[in-house]
Each structure stands twice: as structure tokens, then as C-alpha cells.
Amino acid sequence: MSLHTVPKSECLSLREPAYIGPLLDEIGKHAASADATRSIDSALIGSIKKNDIMRLSASPEIAGLDETFVNIGNELQAVAGRCTSTAWCLWNHLCTFHHFAGLLGKQNIDLLADVVAKREWVCFPAGAASKVSGSQKGNDTVELNGIASFGSGSRYADWAGVVFKDGADQKPMFAFADLRLPGVEIEQTWQAMSLRASATDHIHYTNASVPSKLVVPVPYRYREHFRDPATEMINHRYREDWVAISVMWLGAMATGLVEAAFREAIENIQNRVAIVGTKMSEKSTIHINLGKVRALLNTASDTVYSALNETDRRIEMKMFPTEDDYFRQCASGMQAVQLCDEALKLILRTLGGNGLREGTNFERRYRDFQAMPLHINGHVDRITEQLGRLSLGMETQNPF
């Protein structure tokens, strides 16, 4: 049996999704147009918002499905193989909602449950150049002004997390803002080569009002605050840090993207004739390259899913994560992305000049992948430096 006909369930690096499956063909069908127009089809976004994938990272206390991190990784992996921009937005929603639930806590359980029950979308623009200020207006309202950047999924979202400085003492605060209310404008600034439909845009706040109950402090190194037994949480799962979770899921998405590129490359190679009439599928160097890609993909998947499994077991046993656990999670996702990077470049080398053609699935996937090793959460420089400090018995320094 040729590799490209191996059933998905028999492939070591892929897992079957349990929720998003009915929409995968539609997501794949719209991938090229999403890339060209820089926006995901609105009807498709509507269908996704009706799917239970929106509720996976929420716990039962807030109308969620309390799904395992492994199974959420499966969903994102499957979507990434069809349209990475769509996967990126879903990834952002699922991991940032996890963070928001931890920050907003039990005092906001009713609102969080309403957001989850309605399958509303959240985003978290807090990237470089973000500058938002907040001021108290009366007893029950905080007014936001400024710009928040890198808001992946913002164009499709209903709510946004906002980090801002309190005007009085400049303490970092967090607000949960309804993007449908007056004073909020989304500026389409993501004119990038990668993830063109991810809507990683700017959000402008102009006298935007947020109820004071939806404004909470952001503890320095909040992962340590969350894992403190004295800190009350909605559910034990929220003691796991969202940044580490995001990096693991990013690794799972990377395997889905590169697996899709690998399978299409095999189909291309089986039908191509090289120079002087030699079949590409008969060249020994092709066999070597494809074998190495297969090994890299399997290793990437094994690496990140091992950490995801450990995380699920820890939650099931109600164990509290440690700093070692945090960097174990971050390193596994980071390393999976690095392995996938090597595999994707090897696929390009194997395809040769044909791999450089614009408008192909490979070209889009290659461009989209470039954002994965550069995301700050899983950036190799950020993680390896701190992991090295930890290995030497020194304290880590990253605030997130």
C-alpha cells in the first residue's frame, strides 16, 4: 500500500478529530480563497461557531465539555492540515479562553458560562506595540483607550482580553471586553505573507466601557499564582498555564500542516518524471528524503503528544504543575515545531523547483508554517534560554 493511501487512523503522526470532522472538507475547500482574500468565509465562521469545538477548553462549571488536551490537539491538528489560518484562530480562542477562565475566576462564572453556552469566540491582542490605558468611571465601569495589537481571530471574535495599566498606580490589569459594544474598532493590519486570513489585527479602544466586575489584576508570573493551592480556581484544569498549553497545541498543528504537505508531495512524486525520463519515485535520494521526513514527523508527534498526555494525567490526578512541568510542556511543543521545520524544508528540497510555484497548496502551507517557530510563546530563543537556567538550578525569569 502506498503512503498516500494509508488510512489516517493508521498514521502514527495523525489522530482522528471527534468534533470538527464534518467541517473539514469545507475548511479545506475555502483555504485558498481565505489566503487570497485574507479573510475566512463568514458562512464557514458561522458553522464553526455552531460546532462544539468552541466549548472544548471550558470546564463543566461554565458549560464546557472539559475535553482532554490531547483531544483538543487532535482537532487543531486536523484543521491545520486543511487551512492553517482557520486552525490558528481556533487555537487562539481555545488557549486564551483557558487563560481568561483562570483570571476571571469564580466571581465571573455566570458570564463565562453564558459565553461558552453561546459558543462565542474570544481573542487576546496583547502583542508588541500594544498600549491600552484604563480609568475608573463611577463605581461599576472601567473605560479603555488605546491600541492592542496581534489580535489573531479578532475579526471573527465576540470578546477580547485586554491587558492595560491602571492610571493610578500603573499596575497591570486585565479586562474582558465585548467587541460588539461602542468604542471598539478592528483595524485590518495583518498584511503578512503567513496566515493571511488569521485576522491578526489591531483593536482600537476609544472610551470603551467594561463592567468593573470584568476587570481583575494580572499577577506577575501568573502561572505561579494559578498553581498555588491557596488560589481558588473554577476548575483544576485552569492551574495549567495557557502559554505552555498553546505551545503544545502549536506543535500538534505543525504536525498536521506538514503531514498534509508530505502526503501531497508523495502524490506529486508518484506521478512525475525527472530529467532524462527517470521516474522520481525510483530515485534512491527521493526514498532517503521521504524516509527522513516520515521519521521527523513521527518524532515530532511523539514528542508533543507525550507532553500533552502527561498534562492530562496530571489534571486527572489533581496534581499541581511545577516550573519544571511548565518548561517540559513548552520545550516539547517548541521541539516538535523545530522538527517539522526540518521536515518541511526537506519536502521542498525533494520537490525541487516545482515547490517554488505560487498558488499551490504547498506554497501556501510553506508560508503559513513560517509563523509557527516565530510565535513568542514557543520561540526557541525564549524557551531554551530559560530551560538552560532551570537546568543549572537557577530561577527562571520569564513573566509568562
N, C-alpha and C positions, 0 to 999 in steps of 0.2 A: 504494500500500500504506500503510495507516495505521501510525502509530508503534508502537502496541502489538502489531502483528503482525510487526514486523521481527525476523527470527531473531537470537538472542543473538549469534551469531558475526559478524553484520554491524553490530553496535552498537559505536561507537568506544570507549565507556567501559567495556565489559564484555569479559571474557575467559573462555573455557571452562575449567572445572576439570578436571584429569586424574585426581583421586583420589576426592574426596568426592561426585562426581556421583550415584552410586547411593543416597546417603543424603539428598540434598537435599529430596526430596518429604517424607520422614519428618520431617526437621528442620522444614520449613515447617508440617507438619501439627500438630506439637506446640508451635509457637511461642506461640500464645495461652494454652494451658494452662500452659506454662512461666512465662509472665508472671503469670498468675493465682495459681499455686501457689508461685511464687518458687523453683522447682527444676526442672531438666531431667529428663525421664523417665529412670529408671535403665536401662531396656532400651535406650534410644537412646544413653545414655552408653556402655553395653557395646558397642553396634555401632560407635560411633566409635572406641573403643579397639582394635577389631579392624581398623580401616582404616589404610592406610599413611600417611595424613595425619599420624599421630602421629610418624613417623620422618623427616619431610621436612627438618628443620633440623639433623639429625645427619649427620656425615660418615661415609664408608665405614669408617674405622678403628674406629668404635664402632657398627657395624651399621646405620648410617643410609643414606638414599637420596641425600644430597648434592644435594638439589634446589636449583634457582636461586631467588633471592629473588623474581624476577618470578613464577615459577610458584607459589610459596607465597602470594604476594599474590593470585593468581588464585583459589586455594582459599578464602582468607579472605573475599575479595570476594563469592564466590558464597554462602557460608554467611551472611554478614551480611545479604544480601538476603532470607533466609528467617527467620532468628532471630538477632538481634544478640547476645543473651546467650550463645548457643552459640558464635558467632564470637569473642566476647570471651574466653571461656575457652580456646578453641583458640589464639587469638592469644597469650594469656599463656603457655600451655605452650610454644609454638614459639619465641618470642623469649627467654623466660627459660632454656629448656634450652640455647640457643645461649650464653648468658652463663655458665651453670653449667659447660659443657664447657670454656670458656676458663679459668675459675677453678680447677676441679678438676684439669685438666691430665692429662698422660700417666701420672702416678703412679696415677690412678684410671680408667684406660682400660677395665679389665675390668668394673668396676662399671657404668660408663656404657654400655658395650656391652650388658650384661645388661638395664639399664633400657630401652634402645632396642629390643632384640630382643623384649622382652615388651610393648612399646607402653605402658609405664607413663606416667602423667600427672604433670607437675611443676607447681608453683606457687611464687610468690615474695612472700609477705606481708611487706612492709617499708615500709608507709606511715606517715603521721603517727600519732603516739602509740605506735608500736612501741617496746618496751623489753624486750630479752632479754639476760640475762647468761649467761655460761658459765664453768664451772670444771673444771679437770682432775681426774679421778678415776682414780688409778692411772696406769699408763703408756700405756694404749690406749683410754681413754674420756674424752669430754667430756660434762658434764652441763649441760643447758639448763633455764633457768627464766625465765618471763616471758610477755609477750603480743606477738604480731606481728599487725599489722592490714592491712587491704586485701588479703586473700589471694584474689584472683579465681581461681575454679576450685577452691578448696581442698576443697570438699565432694566433688568428683569426683576429687581428686588422690591419688596414692600417695606422692609425695615433695614436700618443701618446701625451698627455700633459706632459710637463717636468717642474718641479719646480727646479730652480737652483739658486746658489748665483753668483752675478756679482763679478768678481775678483777684481774690482777696489774698491768698497765700501761695498761689501757684502750685497747689497740689494736683497731681494727675487724677482726673475723674473720668468716669465712663457714663455715657448716656445712650439710651436705646431710643432712636428717633424714627418716627413714622414718616417714610419718604413721600407719602401721599398728601401731607399737610402743607399749608402755605409756608413759604420761606425756604423751600428746598428746590434746588435746580441741579440736574445732572448734565455735566458738560462732557461731550463725547471727545475725549482727548487721546484715546488709545489708538494712535496711528502707528502701529508696530508691525514688524514682519511676522511675529509669532502670535498665536491665539487671537487672531484678528476679531473674532466675534465674542471674545470673553468680556467685553464691556468693562475693561479695567480703567475706568474713567474717574474724573474728578466729581466730587459732590460739593456744591456751594450751599452754605447755610447763611441766610440773611434774616435775622430776627426770628429764627425758627424756634418755636416753643416745644419744650419737652416737659411732661409732668415730673415734679421733683422726686416722686417715688421711683421713677425710672432712671435716676441718677445715683450712682454709687461710687465710692472710692476705688481706685486701682492700686492695690498693694504692690510695693516694689517686690520683684521676683515673686509674682503671684502664685507661681507653681508651688512654692514652699508654703504659702498661706493655705492653698487648697488641700495640700497633703497633711496639714496639721490636724490631728484628731479633735482639737478644740474648735475647729472651724466647722460650723453646721452646713451641710450641703443638701440639696434636693435629693440627690441620689449618689451612691458611692462612685458611680462611673465618672462623675464630674471631678473627682480628685485626680484623674489622669489629665496631664497637660495637653491643651489643644495644639500647641506648636509641635510637640512630639508626634501627636496623632496625625497632624497634617503632613508631616514629612513621611511617615509610614504610608499613608494613603497616596502621597505623591509617588512613592516608589512603586506601589501597585499600579497606578495609572501609567507609569513609564513602561512597565512590562506589557500592559495592554496595547499601548501605542506601537511599541517595537515589534511585538508579536504580529500585529496586523501588517506592518511593513514587511516583515520577514515572510509571511505567507504569500503576499502579493509578489514579492521578489522571486520566490520559488516558482510561482506560476509563470512569471515572465521568463525566467531562465529555461524552464522546460520547453518553451515554445520558440526560443531564439537560436539563431545560428551565428556563430562568431566569424571572425575574418577567416577567409580561405575555406569556408564551408564546414568548419568543425562545429558540432553541436556544443553549446555551452554546458549542457548537462553531463557531457562526457569528459570535461576538463578536470584534472585532478585538483588544480588550485581552487576551483569552484567548490569541490567537495570539502576541501580543508576549511575554506572560509565559512561555508554553511554549517559545518560541524561545530566550528568555534562559536558562531552566533547562537546555535542551539544551546551549547553549554553555558554561554554567558547569560542567556535568557533564563534558563533553568536555575542557575545560581542566583541571579537577581531575585527571582520569585521566591526561592527557598529562603533567602536572606531576610526579605521584608516580611514574609508571612510567618516566619519563625517568631519575630518580634511581635507581630500582631496577635499570634496565638498566646504568647506569654502575657500580653496585656489583658486579653480576655480571661485567662485563667486567674490573673491577679484580681480582677474585678469580681469574678465569681466567688473567690475565696475571701473577698473583702479585705485584701491586703493593701497597705498604704504604699504608694510608689516612693522611690528614693531618687536622689540625684543620679545615681548610677543607672537606675531604670530609665530615667529621662534621656540620658545620653546614649544608652543602649538603643532606645527607640529612634532617636534622631539619627544615629550612626547607621542603623540598618536601612532606613529609607534613603539616606544620602548615598550609601554604598550601592544600593540597588539602582539608583539613578545613574551613578558613575558606570556601572556595568552595562546598563542599557545604552549609555552614550557610546561606549566602545563598540557594542553590537551594531548600533545604527550606522556608525562610520564604516564598519566592516561591510555592512549591506551595501552602502554607497560605493565602496571600492569594488565590490563584486559586480554591481550593476554597470559600473563604468560610466561613460558619457551619457548613457540613457538616464542615469539617475539625476542628471542636472537639468532635465527638461522641465520647464514651467508648466503648471496646470495639471500635473499628475497627482495622484494620491500620495505618492512617496514624497514629492516636493513639499506638499502641504504638511505632511506628518513630520518631515525633517525640520521644517521651520518651526512648527509648533513645539517640537521637543526642546528647542533651544532655550525656552523659558524655564524648563524644569530644573536643570542644575543651577540656574541663576536666582531662583526664588530665595529670599533672605532666610526663610525658615530652615531650608535644607541646604544652604550654601556650604560647600565643602570647607571653605576657609573659616567660617563661623563655628562649625561643629568640630572640626579636627583640632583647632587650637584649644578649645575648652575641654575636649576629651583628653588631650595631651596633659593639660593641667590636672585633670582628675586622676589620670594615670600616675602622676608624680605625687599624688597626695595633697595637692594644692586645692584651694577653694576655687570653684568656677565663678565667673564674673558676669555672664550674660543675664540681663534683666528678664529676658524671655527665651 
